[in-house]
Amino acid sequence: MKLRALVLLPISFALAFAGAAQAGKVEIAFVNPASYTDAGADATEEAANLRQIGRYLRTLGERLLPAGQTLTVEVLEVDLAGGVRPQRDGTELRLVSGGADFPRMRLRWTLAGDGQQRSGDERVADLDYTRGLANRGDSQALFYEKRMLFAWFKTRFVNGVDH
């Protein structure tokens, strides 16, 4: 049994690297982040959130875009889910109400590859962001924003009408 595991291990590594080599690519630019409505409670949190959004979009590209395609995304506006409320101890807490505090972003994008190119400028939002059971008690950072971006990415570049 151990021998079988040792034989399969290099094969699984080879398959993982072959898949990564054939993945699409995403390039991210955050345009004038100082003007964003709400990217975080302070400069440190804003920077961390924007890094995480960029990392997440790059991961989606690696997972979902075909090899040879490059998606360039300019993030023009960010408004995270919920709102920041000061606490008595001086800290701030992000609260979500499920109302008009839904996550939203404005993205300008260009998808290029295989001798073709298309682009768009879109406002992405999830008005019903508190739906479903999966979000109850979820502690993943930017959970609502990632779910919104995944739905947009999949609709626009995988299952979309422009595809």
ROSE-11120 format. One line per field, with one value per atom (N, C-alpha, C): residue number from 1; residue in three letters; z, y, x. Coordinates in Angstrom, 2 decimals. Example, Ala and Ser with C-alpha at 12.3 -4.5 7.8 and 13.67 -1.06 7.14 Angstrom:
i <- c(1 | 1 | 1 | 2 | 2 | 2);
aa <- c(ALA | ALA | ALA | SER | SER | SER);
w <- c(7.80 | 7.80 | 7.80 | 7.08 | 7.14 | 7.87);
v <- c(-5.69 | -4.50 | -3.30 | -2.25 | -1.06 | 0.03);
u <- c(13.19 | 12.30 | 13.20 | 12.85 | 13.67 | 12.90);
% end
This chain:
i <- c(1 | 1 | 1 | 2 | 2 | 2 | 3 | 3 | 3 | 4 | 4 | 4 | 5 | 5 | 5 | 6 | 6 | 6 | 7 | 7 | 7 | 8 | 8 | 8 | 9 | 9 | 9 | 10 | 10 | 10 | 11 | 11 | 11 | 12 | 12 | 12 | 13 | 13 | 13 | 14 | 14 | 14 | 15 | 15 | 15 | 16 | 16 | 16 | 17 | 17 | 17 | 18 | 18 | 18 | 19 | 19 | 19 | 20 | 20 | 20 | 21 | 21 | 21 | 22 | 22 | 22 | 23 | 23 | 23 | 24 | 24 | 24 | 25 | 25 | 25 | 26 | 26 | 26 | 27 | 27 | 27 | 28 | 28 | 28 | 29 | 29 | 29 | 30 | 30 | 30 | 31 | 31 | 31 | 32 | 32 | 32 | 33 | 33 | 33 | 34 | 34 | 34 | 35 | 35 | 35 | 36 | 36 | 36 | 37 | 37 | 37 | 38 | 38 | 38 | 39 | 39 | 39 | 40 | 40 | 40 | 41 | 41 | 41 | 42 | 42 | 42 | 43 | 43 | 43 | 44 | 44 | 44 | 45 | 45 | 45 | 46 | 46 | 46 | 47 | 47 | 47 | 48 | 48 | 48 | 49 | 49 | 49 | 50 | 50 | 50 | 51 | 51 | 51 | 52 | 52 | 52 | 53 | 53 | 53 | 54 | 54 | 54 | 55 | 55 | 55 | 56 | 56 | 56 | 57 | 57 | 57 | 58 | 58 | 58 | 59 | 59 | 59 | 60 | 60 | 60 | 61 | 61 | 61 | 62 | 62 | 62 | 63 | 63 | 63 | 64 | 64 | 64 | 65 | 65 | 65 | 66 | 66 | 66 | 67 | 67 | 67 | 68 | 68 | 68 | 69 | 69 | 69 | 70 | 70 | 70 | 71 | 71 | 71 | 72 | 72 | 72 | 73 | 73 | 73 | 74 | 74 | 74 | 75 | 75 | 75 | 76 | 76 | 76 | 77 | 77 | 77 | 78 | 78 | 78 | 79 | 79 | 79 | 80 | 80 | 80 | 81 | 81 | 81 | 82 | 82 | 82 | 83 | 83 | 83 | 84 | 84 | 84 | 85 | 85 | 85 | 86 | 86 | 86 | 87 | 87 | 87 | 88 | 88 | 88 | 89 | 89 | 89 | 90 | 90 | 90 | 91 | 91 | 91 | 92 | 92 | 92 | 93 | 93 | 93 | 94 | 94 | 94 | 95 | 95 | 95 | 96 | 96 | 96 | 97 | 97 | 97 | 98 | 98 | 98 | 99 | 99 | 99 | 100 | 100 | 100 | 101 | 101 | 101 | 102 | 102 | 102 | 103 | 103 | 103 | 104 | 104 | 104 | 105 | 105 | 105 | 106 | 106 | 106 | 107 | 107 | 107 | 108 | 108 | 108 | 109 | 109 | 109 | 110 | 110 | 110 | 111 | 111 | 111 | 112 | 112 | 112 | 113 | 113 | 113 | 114 | 114 | 114 | 115 | 115 | 115 | 116 | 116 | 116 | 117 | 117 | 117 | 118 | 118 | 118 | 119 | 119 | 119 | 120 | 120 | 120 | 121 | 121 | 121 | 122 | 122 | 122 | 123 | 123 | 123 | 124 | 124 | 124 | 125 | 125 | 125 | 126 | 126 | 126 | 127 | 127 | 127 | 128 | 128 | 128 | 129 | 129 | 129 | 130 | 130 | 130 | 131 | 131 | 131 | 132 | 132 | 132 | 133 | 133 | 133 | 134 | 134 | 134 | 135 | 135 | 135 | 136 | 136 | 136 | 137 | 137 | 137 | 138 | 138 | 138 | 139 | 139 | 139 | 140 | 140 | 140 | 141 | 141 | 141 | 142 | 142 | 142 | 143 | 143 | 143 | 144 | 144 | 144 | 145 | 145 | 145 | 146 | 146 | 146 | 147 | 147 | 147 | 148 | 148 | 148 | 149 | 149 | 149 | 150 | 150 | 150 | 151 | 151 | 151 | 152 | 152 | 152 | 153 | 153 | 153 | 154 | 154 | 154 | 155 | 155 | 155 | 156 | 156 | 156 | 157 | 157 | 157 | 158 | 158 | 158 | 159 | 159 | 159 | 160 | 160 | 160 | 161 | 161 | 161 | 162 | 162 | 162 | 163 | 163 | 163);
aa <- c(MET | MET | MET | LYS | LYS | LYS | LEU | LEU | LEU | ARG | ARG | ARG | ALA | ALA | ALA | LEU | LEU | LEU | VAL | VAL | VAL | LEU | LEU | LEU | LEU | LEU | LEU | PRO | PRO | PRO | ILE | ILE | ILE | SER | SER | SER | PHE | PHE | PHE | ALA | ALA | ALA | LEU | LEU | LEU | ALA | ALA | ALA | PHE | PHE | PHE | ALA | ALA | ALA | GLY | GLY | GLY | ALA | ALA | ALA | ALA | ALA | ALA | GLN | GLN | GLN | ALA | ALA | ALA | GLY | GLY | GLY | LYS | LYS | LYS | VAL | VAL | VAL | GLU | GLU | GLU | ILE | ILE | ILE | ALA | ALA | ALA | PHE | PHE | PHE | VAL | VAL | VAL | ASN | ASN | ASN | PRO | PRO | PRO | ALA | ALA | ALA | SER | SER | SER | TYR | TYR | TYR | THR | THR | THR | ASP | ASP | ASP | ALA | ALA | ALA | GLY | GLY | GLY | ALA | ALA | ALA | ASP | ASP | ASP | ALA | ALA | ALA | THR | THR | THR | GLU | GLU | GLU | GLU | GLU | GLU | ALA | ALA | ALA | ALA | ALA | ALA | ASN | ASN | ASN | LEU | LEU | LEU | ARG | ARG | ARG | GLN | GLN | GLN | ILE | ILE | ILE | GLY | GLY | GLY | ARG | ARG | ARG | TYR | TYR | TYR | LEU | LEU | LEU | ARG | ARG | ARG | THR | THR | THR | LEU | LEU | LEU | GLY | GLY | GLY | GLU | GLU | GLU | ARG | ARG | ARG | LEU | LEU | LEU | LEU | LEU | LEU | PRO | PRO | PRO | ALA | ALA | ALA | GLY | GLY | GLY | GLN | GLN | GLN | THR | THR | THR | LEU | LEU | LEU | THR | THR | THR | VAL | VAL | VAL | GLU | GLU | GLU | VAL | VAL | VAL | LEU | LEU | LEU | GLU | GLU | GLU | VAL | VAL | VAL | ASP | ASP | ASP | LEU | LEU | LEU | ALA | ALA | ALA | GLY | GLY | GLY | GLY | GLY | GLY | VAL | VAL | VAL | ARG | ARG | ARG | PRO | PRO | PRO | GLN | GLN | GLN | ARG | ARG | ARG | ASP | ASP | ASP | GLY | GLY | GLY | THR | THR | THR | GLU | GLU | GLU | LEU | LEU | LEU | ARG | ARG | ARG | LEU | LEU | LEU | VAL | VAL | VAL | SER | SER | SER | GLY | GLY | GLY | GLY | GLY | GLY | ALA | ALA | ALA | ASP | ASP | ASP | PHE | PHE | PHE | PRO | PRO | PRO | ARG | ARG | ARG | MET | MET | MET | ARG | ARG | ARG | LEU | LEU | LEU | ARG | ARG | ARG | TRP | TRP | TRP | THR | THR | THR | LEU | LEU | LEU | ALA | ALA | ALA | GLY | GLY | GLY | ASP | ASP | ASP | GLY | GLY | GLY | GLN | GLN | GLN | GLN | GLN | GLN | ARG | ARG | ARG | SER | SER | SER | GLY | GLY | GLY | ASP | ASP | ASP | GLU | GLU | GLU | ARG | ARG | ARG | VAL | VAL | VAL | ALA | ALA | ALA | ASP | ASP | ASP | LEU | LEU | LEU | ASP | ASP | ASP | TYR | TYR | TYR | THR | THR | THR | ARG | ARG | ARG | GLY | GLY | GLY | LEU | LEU | LEU | ALA | ALA | ALA | ASN | ASN | ASN | ARG | ARG | ARG | GLY | GLY | GLY | ASP | ASP | ASP | SER | SER | SER | GLN | GLN | GLN | ALA | ALA | ALA | LEU | LEU | LEU | PHE | PHE | PHE | TYR | TYR | TYR | GLU | GLU | GLU | LYS | LYS | LYS | ARG | ARG | ARG | MET | MET | MET | LEU | LEU | LEU | PHE | PHE | PHE | ALA | ALA | ALA | TRP | TRP | TRP | PHE | PHE | PHE | LYS | LYS | LYS | THR | THR | THR | ARG | ARG | ARG | PHE | PHE | PHE | VAL | VAL | VAL | ASN | ASN | ASN | GLY | GLY | GLY | VAL | VAL | VAL | ASP | ASP | ASP | HIS | HIS | HIS);
w <- c(0.00 | 0.00 | 0.00 | 0.77 | 0.79 | -0.56 | -1.26 | -2.57 | -3.55 | -3.49 | -4.38 | -4.11 | -2.85 | -2.49 | -2.99 | -2.91 | -3.38 | -4.89 | -5.61 | -7.06 | -7.48 | -6.78 | -7.13 | -6.77 | -5.76 | -5.32 | -6.42 | -7.08 | -8.17 | -9.32 | -9.59 | -10.66 | -10.31 | -9.07 | -8.67 | -8.70 | -8.30 | -8.40 | -9.85 | -10.73 | -12.15 | -12.72 | -12.37 | -12.84 | -12.30 | -11.05 | -10.45 | -11.16 | -11.42 | -12.09 | -13.55 | -14.20 | -15.59 | -15.66 | -14.72 | -14.70 | -14.44 | -13.55 | -13.24 | -14.44 | -15.20 | -16.36 | -17.45 | -17.48 | -18.52 | -18.09 | -16.94 | -16.41 | -17.07 | -17.04 | -17.51 | -16.49 | -16.83 | -16.00 | -15.76 | -14.55 | -14.21 | -13.70 | -14.25 | -13.80 | -13.17 | -12.00 | -11.24 | -11.05 | -11.19 | -10.85 | -10.03 | -8.90 | -8.06 | -8.38 | -9.03 | -9.52 | -8.43 | -7.99 | -6.99 | -5.77 | -5.05 | -3.91 | -2.79 | -2.71 | -1.67 | -1.86 | -3.07 | -3.33 | -3.15 | -2.83 | -2.66 | -1.50 | -1.65 | -0.61 | 0.69 | 0.63 | 1.85 | 1.48 | 1.64 | 1.41 | 2.72 | 3.82 | 5.14 | 6.14 | 7.41 | 8.49 | 8.61 | 8.21 | 8.26 | 7.13 | 7.01 | 5.88 | 5.87 | 7.03 | 7.11 | 6.64 | 7.12 | 6.71 | 5.24 | 4.75 | 3.32 | 2.46 | 2.80 | 2.03 | 2.06 | 3.23 | 3.36 | 2.55 | 2.60 | 1.85 | 0.35 | -0.13 | -1.56 | -2.02 | -1.20 | -1.54 | -1.65 | -0.72 | -0.72 | -1.93 | -2.30 | -3.49 | -4.74 | -4.84 | -5.97 | -6.03 | -4.90 | -4.82 | -5.21 | -4.76 | -5.07 | -6.57 | -7.19 | -8.63 | -9.42 | -9.00 | -9.68 | -9.55 | -8.37 | -8.17 | -9.07 | -9.19 | -10.09 | -11.53 | -11.95 | -13.30 | -13.51 | -12.53 | -12.63 | -12.68 | -11.95 | -11.89 | -13.07 | -13.58 | -14.51 | -15.93 | -16.12 | -17.47 | -18.23 | -19.51 | -20.31 | -20.47 | -20.75 | -21.00 | -22.16 | -22.07 | -23.14 | -23.03 | -22.04 | -21.85 | -20.69 | -20.89 | -19.85 | -19.61 | -18.36 | -17.94 | -17.18 | -17.66 | -16.96 | -16.31 | -15.00 | -14.25 | -13.57 | -13.81 | -13.08 | -12.09 | -10.82 | -9.78 | -9.58 | -9.92 | -9.89 | -8.63 | -8.00 | -6.79 | -5.95 | -4.64 | -3.70 | -2.59 | -2.28 | -1.12 | -0.50 | 0.58 | 1.21 | 1.84 | 2.06 | 2.72 | 4.14 | 4.58 | 5.93 | 6.09 | 7.31 | 7.64 | 8.92 | 9.10 | 10.27 | 11.35 | 12.55 | 13.68 | 14.80 | 15.33 | 16.45 | 17.70 | 18.48 | 19.72 | 20.90 | 22.06 | 23.25 | 23.61 | 23.27 | 23.62 | 22.61 | 21.65 | 20.65 | 19.39 | 19.39 | 18.19 | 17.28 | 16.09 | 15.15 | 14.73 | 14.51 | 14.17 | 12.90 | 11.97 | 10.74 | 10.97 | 10.78 | 10.96 | 9.62 | 9.38 | 8.16 | 8.54 | 7.76 | 8.08 | 7.04 | 5.88 | 4.81 | 4.05 | 4.31 | 3.63 | 2.54 | 2.59 | 1.56 | 1.74 | 2.65 | 2.89 | 2.13 | 0.99 | 0.19 | -0.42 | -0.73 | -1.35 | -2.80 | -3.24 | -4.63 | -5.06 | -6.34 | -6.93 | -8.35 | -8.82 | -10.23 | -10.83 | -11.90 | -12.52 | -14.01 | -14.50 | -15.93 | -16.29 | -17.31 | -17.61 | -19.11 | -19.42 | -20.79 | -20.76 | -21.59 | -21.72 | -23.09 | -23.10 | -24.36 | -24.44 | -25.64 | -25.88 | -27.16 | -27.74 | -28.98 | -30.08 | -30.13 | -31.17 | -31.04 | -29.93 | -29.72 | -28.46 | -28.41 | -27.23 | -27.02 | -25.78 | -25.44 | -24.10 | -23.85 | -22.63 | -22.13 | -20.92 | -20.33 | -19.13 | -18.73 | -17.55 | -16.80 | -15.65 | -14.96 | -13.50 | -13.03 | -11.61 | -11.14 | -10.23 | -9.71 | -8.30 | -8.00 | -6.67 | -6.33 | -5.05 | -4.59 | -3.62 | -4.18 | -3.37 | -2.31 | -2.55 | -1.64 | -0.96 | -0.49 | -0.03 | 1.23 | 2.01 | 3.24 | 3.04 | 1.81 | 1.53 | 1.86 | 2.05 | 2.18 | 3.57 | 3.79 | 5.09 | 5.19 | 4.06 | 4.08 | 4.78 | 4.80 | 5.40 | 6.89 | 7.46 | 8.88 | 9.69 | 10.39 | 11.22 | 10.43 | 9.14 | 8.35 | 8.74 | 9.07 | 9.53 | 8.46 | 7.27 | 6.19 | 5.86 | 5.77 | 5.44 | 4.05 | 3.92 | 2.66 | 2.04 | 2.86 | 2.39 | 1.36 | 1.65 | 0.75 | -0.56 | -0.45 | -1.65 | -2.54 | -1.93 | -2.72 | -3.41 | -2.70 | -3.31 | -4.48 | -4.32 | -5.38 | -6.58 | -6.33 | -7.42 | -8.14 | -7.39 | -8.02 | -8.97 | -8.51 | -9.37 | -10.61 | -10.46 | -11.61 | -12.57 | -12.05 | -12.87 | -13.64 | -12.94 | -13.59 | -14.67 | -14.37 | -15.34 | -16.54 | -16.30 | -17.37 | -18.22 | -17.61 | -18.34 | -18.53 | -17.81 | -17.96 | -18.62 | -18.06 | -18.58 | -19.29 | -19.37 | -19.81 | -21.26 | -21.52 | -22.85 | -23.81 | -23.31 | -24.15 | -24.45 | -23.76 | -23.87 | -25.19);
v <- c(-1.19 | 0.00 | 1.26 | 1.24 | 2.39 | 2.62 | 1.54 | 1.67 | 2.35 | 2.00 | 2.61 | 4.12 | 4.51 | 5.93 | 6.66 | 6.03 | 6.66 | 6.83 | 5.93 | 6.02 | 7.09 | 7.18 | 8.15 | 9.57 | 9.74 | 11.08 | 11.88 | 11.36 | 12.15 | 12.42 | 11.49 | 11.69 | 12.83 | 12.88 | 13.95 | 15.30 | 15.35 | 16.60 | 17.04 | 16.10 | 16.43 | 16.97 | 16.36 | 16.83 | 18.22 | 18.46 | 19.77 | 20.85 | 20.57 | 21.56 | 21.73 | 20.66 | 20.78 | 21.66 | 21.50 | 22.34 | 23.80 | 24.04 | 25.42 | 26.07 | 25.29 | 25.84 | 26.23 | 25.64 | 25.90 | 26.91 | 27.51 | 28.42 | 29.79 | 30.49 | 31.87 | 32.78 | 34.05 | 35.01 | 36.22 | 36.78 | 37.99 | 39.03 | 40.22 | 41.36 | 42.37 | 42.87 | 43.75 | 45.11 | 46.17 | 47.52 | 48.18 | 48.72 | 49.46 | 50.94 | 51.52 | 52.89 | 53.84 | 54.73 | 55.75 | 55.18 | 54.24 | 53.60 | 54.57 | 55.73 | 56.71 | 57.23 | 57.10 | 57.59 | 56.52 | 55.29 | 54.23 | 54.55 | 54.19 | 54.46 | 53.78 | 52.47 | 51.71 | 50.47 | 50.55 | 49.39 | 48.84 | 49.48 | 49.05 | 50.17 | 49.82 | 50.78 | 51.77 | 51.36 | 52.25 | 51.88 | 52.61 | 52.40 | 50.99 | 50.46 | 49.10 | 48.07 | 48.18 | 47.23 | 47.39 | 48.62 | 48.86 | 48.15 | 48.32 | 47.69 | 46.17 | 45.62 | 44.17 | 43.67 | 44.40 | 43.99 | 44.04 | 45.08 | 45.20 | 44.11 | 43.79 | 42.66 | 41.37 | 41.17 | 39.94 | 39.87 | 40.99 | 41.03 | 40.71 | 41.31 | 41.04 | 39.59 | 39.04 | 37.63 | 36.72 | 37.05 | 36.22 | 36.24 | 37.41 | 37.50 | 36.75 | 36.82 | 36.06 | 34.56 | 34.12 | 32.70 | 32.26 | 33.09 | 32.75 | 32.59 | 33.48 | 33.39 | 32.10 | 31.72 | 30.48 | 29.27 | 29.32 | 28.18 | 28.11 | 29.29 | 29.28 | 29.75 | 30.51 | 30.99 | 29.96 | 29.80 | 28.89 | 29.43 | 28.52 | 28.91 | 29.91 | 30.85 | 31.81 | 33.03 | 33.05 | 34.22 | 35.06 | 36.38 | 37.31 | 38.28 | 38.35 | 39.29 | 40.42 | 41.64 | 42.81 | 43.50 | 43.70 | 44.30 | 45.56 | 46.66 | 47.89 | 48.04 | 48.09 | 48.27 | 49.76 | 50.27 | 51.72 | 52.17 | 51.25 | 51.59 | 50.33 | 50.49 | 49.40 | 49.93 | 49.19 | 49.46 | 48.11 | 47.77 | 46.47 | 46.31 | 45.06 | 44.76 | 45.32 | 45.79 | 46.29 | 47.68 | 48.06 | 49.37 | 49.26 | 50.14 | 50.12 | 50.98 | 50.42 | 51.13 | 51.19 | 52.39 | 52.50 | 51.84 | 51.24 | 50.59 | 51.44 | 51.19 | 51.97 | 51.82 | 50.66 | 50.43 | 51.04 | 51.79 | 52.44 | 51.63 | 50.38 | 49.56 | 49.81 | 49.26 | 49.37 | 47.99 | 47.83 | 46.55 | 46.72 | 45.80 | 45.85 | 45.06 | 45.75 | 45.12 | 45.07 | 43.96 | 43.82 | 43.73 | 44.40 | 44.41 | 43.69 | 43.46 | 42.83 | 43.82 | 45.10 | 46.15 | 46.81 | 48.11 | 48.89 | 48.86 | 48.05 | 47.97 | 46.81 | 46.45 | 45.33 | 45.65 | 44.61 | 44.84 | 45.27 | 46.16 | 46.61 | 47.07 | 46.90 | 47.33 | 47.80 | 48.66 | 49.04 | 48.55 | 47.76 | 47.13 | 47.44 | 47.79 | 47.92 | 46.78 | 46.01 | 44.82 | 44.66 | 43.94 | 43.55 | 42.11 | 41.28 | 39.88 | 39.70 | 39.25 | 39.08 | 37.67 | 37.15 | 35.84 | 35.24 | 34.34 | 33.67 | 34.66 | 35.78 | 36.77 | 37.58 | 37.44 | 38.18 | 39.02 | 40.05 | 40.91 | 41.45 | 41.50 | 42.14 | 42.81 | 43.79 | 44.57 | 45.05 | 45.57 | 46.10 | 46.97 | 47.70 | 48.55 | 48.24 | 47.61 | 47.10 | 47.50 | 47.67 | 47.81 | 46.44 | 45.86 | 44.53 | 44.71 | 44.07 | 44.19 | 42.91 | 42.68 | 41.56 | 42.12 | 42.49 | 43.12 | 42.19 | 40.90 | 39.90 | 39.13 | 39.85 | 39.22 | 38.39 | 38.59 | 37.80 | 36.52 | 36.20 | 35.00 | 33.72 | 32.67 | 31.35 | 31.05 | 29.79 | 29.34 | 29.39 | 29.39 | 29.30 | 30.47 | 31.62 | 32.79 | 32.91 | 32.13 | 32.24 | 31.80 | 32.75 | 32.45 | 32.28 | 32.57 | 32.41 | 33.49 | 33.08 | 34.04 | 34.34 | 33.80 | 34.08 | 35.57 | 36.15 | 37.58 | 37.84 | 38.91 | 39.33 | 38.25 | 37.50 | 36.41 | 36.88 | 37.96 | 38.44 | 38.97 | 39.67 | 40.22 | 39.11 | 38.08 | 36.96 | 36.20 | 36.00 | 35.31 | 36.13 | 37.44 | 38.33 | 38.27 | 38.35 | 38.32 | 36.97 | 35.90 | 34.58 | 34.48 | 34.93 | 34.89 | 35.74 | 36.94 | 37.81 | 37.16 | 36.64 | 36.05 | 34.85 | 34.00 | 32.80 | 33.17 | 34.11 | 34.54 | 35.22 | 36.10 | 36.91 | 36.13 | 35.30 | 34.71 | 33.20 | 32.53 | 31.08 | 30.72 | 31.18 | 30.84 | 32.00 | 33.13 | 34.38 | 34.43 | 35.37 | 35.55 | 36.06 | 36.72 | 37.22 | 36.15 | 35.05 | 34.03 | 33.30);
u <- c(0.82 | 0.00 | 0.86 | 1.98 | 2.86 | 3.50 | 3.85 | 4.46 | 3.50 | 2.24 | 1.24 | 1.13 | 1.15 | 1.08 | 2.31 | 3.48 | 4.70 | 4.70 | 4.09 | 4.02 | 3.02 | 1.89 | 0.86 | 1.24 | 2.05 | 2.42 | 3.12 | 4.16 | 4.77 | 3.80 | 2.92 | 1.94 | 1.01 | 0.54 | -0.38 | 0.32 | 1.62 | 2.37 | 2.51 | 2.81 | 2.96 | 1.65 | 0.54 | -0.75 | -1.07 | -0.74 | -1.00 | -0.19 | 1.09 | 1.92 | 1.53 | 1.09 | 0.64 | -0.59 | -1.51 | -2.71 | -2.37 | -1.41 | -1.02 | -0.34 | 0.42 | 1.11 | 0.14 | -1.03 | -2.01 | -3.06 | -2.88 | -3.89 | -3.82 | -4.96 | -5.00 | -4.34 | -4.27 | -3.56 | -4.45 | -4.38 | -5.12 | -4.13 | -4.22 | -3.42 | -4.37 | -4.02 | -4.90 | -4.24 | -5.03 | -4.58 | -5.68 | -5.31 | -6.25 | -6.06 | -7.06 | -6.98 | -7.50 | -6.64 | -6.97 | -7.69 | -7.06 | -7.73 | -8.11 | -7.47 | -7.83 | -9.25 | -9.79 | -11.14 | -12.22 | -11.83 | -12.83 | -13.76 | -15.02 | -16.02 | -15.66 | -15.34 | -15.05 | -14.26 | -12.93 | -12.08 | -11.54 | -11.88 | -11.43 | -11.55 | -11.40 | -11.59 | -10.44 | -9.24 | -8.07 | -7.12 | -6.03 | -5.12 | -4.53 | -4.21 | -3.64 | -4.65 | -5.89 | -6.93 | -7.27 | -7.30 | -7.56 | -6.51 | -5.25 | -4.17 | -4.30 | -4.59 | -4.73 | -5.93 | -7.03 | -8.22 | -7.98 | -7.33 | -7.05 | -6.09 | -5.09 | -4.19 | -4.99 | -5.90 | -6.70 | -7.63 | -8.23 | -9.09 | -8.26 | -7.09 | -6.21 | -5.79 | -5.41 | -5.00 | -6.15 | -7.36 | -8.52 | -8.83 | -8.80 | -9.05 | -7.99 | -6.74 | -5.68 | -5.93 | -6.36 | -6.66 | -7.81 | -8.85 | -9.96 | -9.45 | -8.57 | -8.02 | -7.26 | -6.45 | -5.68 | -6.59 | -7.68 | -8.60 | -9.56 | -10.01 | -11.14 | -10.84 | -9.78 | -9.48 | -8.65 | -8.92 | -8.10 | -6.68 | -5.76 | -4.38 | -4.34 | -3.43 | -3.27 | -4.16 | -5.05 | -5.90 | -5.38 | -5.40 | -5.00 | -6.14 | -6.56 | -7.60 | -6.92 | -7.10 | -6.59 | -7.78 | -7.70 | -8.80 | -8.30 | -9.01 | -8.78 | -9.93 | -9.60 | -10.61 | -10.76 | -11.95 | -12.20 | -12.94 | -13.67 | -14.44 | -14.60 | -14.53 | -14.77 | -15.65 | -16.69 | -17.53 | -17.85 | -17.17 | -17.33 | -18.70 | -19.09 | -20.35 | -20.34 | -21.49 | -21.62 | -21.05 | -20.91 | -20.35 | -19.56 | -18.61 | -17.74 | -18.37 | -18.48 | -19.05 | -18.01 | -17.76 | -16.81 | -17.39 | -16.51 | -16.89 | -16.40 | -16.94 | -16.56 | -15.09 | -14.51 | -13.10 | -12.13 | -12.66 | -11.81 | -11.58 | -12.00 | -11.87 | -13.06 | -12.97 | -14.07 | -14.52 | -15.81 | -16.41 | -17.24 | -17.07 | -17.86 | -19.15 | -20.27 | -21.58 | -22.30 | -22.99 | -23.78 | -25.25 | -26.09 | -27.51 | -28.35 | -27.78 | -28.55 | -29.40 | -29.20 | -29.96 | -29.15 | -29.08 | -28.39 | -26.87 | -26.37 | -24.92 | -24.28 | -24.84 | -24.35 | -22.98 | -22.19 | -20.88 | -21.04 | -20.15 | -20.19 | -18.80 | -18.55 | -17.28 | -17.55 | -16.70 | -16.74 | -15.43 | -15.56 | -14.41 | -14.37 | -13.21 | -12.98 | -12.03 | -12.38 | -11.61 | -11.38 | -10.31 | -10.00 | -9.53 | -10.15 | -9.75 | -9.12 | -7.88 | -7.16 | -6.58 | -6.57 | -5.98 | -6.52 | -5.75 | -6.15 | -6.48 | -5.77 | -5.97 | -7.24 | -7.94 | -9.18 | -9.06 | -9.89 | -9.91 | -11.32 | -11.75 | -13.03 | -12.85 | -13.72 | -13.57 | -14.91 | -14.90 | -16.12 | -15.82 | -16.83 | -16.78 | -18.06 | -17.95 | -19.15 | -19.20 | -20.41 | -20.68 | -21.15 | -20.39 | -20.68 | -21.20 | -22.34 | -22.94 | -23.68 | -23.86 | -24.67 | -25.70 | -26.87 | -27.92 | -28.49 | -28.40 | -28.96 | -27.83 | -26.84 | -25.60 | -25.74 | -26.78 | -26.92 | -27.73 | -28.07 | -28.87 | -28.08 | -28.81 | -28.20 | -27.68 | -27.43 | -26.94 | -25.42 | -24.72 | -23.26 | -22.61 | -23.26 | -22.62 | -22.84 | -23.71 | -23.98 | -22.75 | -22.17 | -21.02 | -19.73 | -19.73 | -18.52 | -17.53 | -16.31 | -15.31 | -14.27 | -14.44 | -13.49 | -13.51 | -12.32 | -12.23 | -12.80 | -13.56 | -14.17 | -15.04 | -15.73 | -16.58 | -17.59 | -18.30 | -19.36 | -18.77 | -17.66 | -17.02 | -16.48 | -15.89 | -15.36 | -16.50 | -17.59 | -18.73 | -19.28 | -19.35 | -19.82 | -18.87 | -17.56 | -16.59 | -16.58 | -16.74 | -16.80 | -18.00 | -19.16 | -20.36 | -20.16 | -19.60 | -19.34 | -18.36 | -17.26 | -16.22 | -16.77 | -17.48 | -18.02 | -19.04 | -19.91 | -20.93 | -20.28 | -19.36 | -18.77 | -17.77 | -16.93 | -15.82 | -15.90 | -16.79 | -16.90 | -18.24 | -19.34 | -20.66 | -21.34 | -20.67 | -21.30 | -21.76 | -22.61 | -23.15 | -22.08 | -21.07 | -19.99 | -18.95 | -19.02 | -17.98 | -18.06);
% end
